[in-house]
Amino acid sequence: MPKRVLCGTVVKAGSNKTVKVSVLHVYQDRLYKKVIKKYKKYAAHDEHNFYQEGDKVLIQEHKPISATKKWIVINKAN
């Protein structure tokens, strides 16, 4: 099974080797047909502390690195 890849924006880069990435999920309600935007934050592993707040990045599923980190940063998104 392929690993999921999500695109998001770095919202916090203060911790060592960890960034918080906010991912936007847009979908339409089945019953009322209203377009809904939902944001979710993921803790992702950044080995070299390369990414700063405001960077658009791609994150990929990974085996658990810590209690909250189950994603790694692949690279910058365009």
Secondary structure, DSSP 8 states (H G I E B T S, - for coil): ----EEEEEEEE--STTEEEEEEEEEEE-TTT--EEEEEEEEEEE-TT----TT-EEEEEE-S-SSSS--EEEEEE--
